[in-house]
Amino acid sequence: MLYSLALFVLLGTGLAASVGFLILHRPRRFFRVTEINASWWVIIVGLWYARSLALLGIRGGHPSQTWWDMVISIGLLTAIDALLLVRLISYAAYRREHP
């Protein structure tokens, strides 16, 4: 139960950060090299998180047999969430300085 709750929180945080960045960034030309570098990885991770949340809601989170498998999955989700939050916060600071 605690494992499922941790997955819901981490996936929800990452999805919110991804959507928040895309709302702030409002990419106009998706296929320019600058836009691909700036926002495509956020879009891909956001879609991956949305899919994972949907599957987690349908199937539920079943912890694996080994403790290190749970530690690796939660650790990777935490690292990706940190990257998304840094991206969101740094872009928000950039927007404040350059209106």
SULCOR-V108370 format. One record per run of one state. SS is the DSSP state (h for helix, s for strand, l for the rest). FROM is the first residue (numbers start at 1). TO is the last residue. If there is no record, write none. Layout:
ss->[SS | SS]
from->[FROM | FROM]
to->[TO | TO]
This chain:
ss->[l | h | l | h | l | h | l]
from->[1 | 2 | 26 | 33 | 60 | 67 | 98]
to->[1 | 25 | 32 | 59 | 66 | 97 | 99]
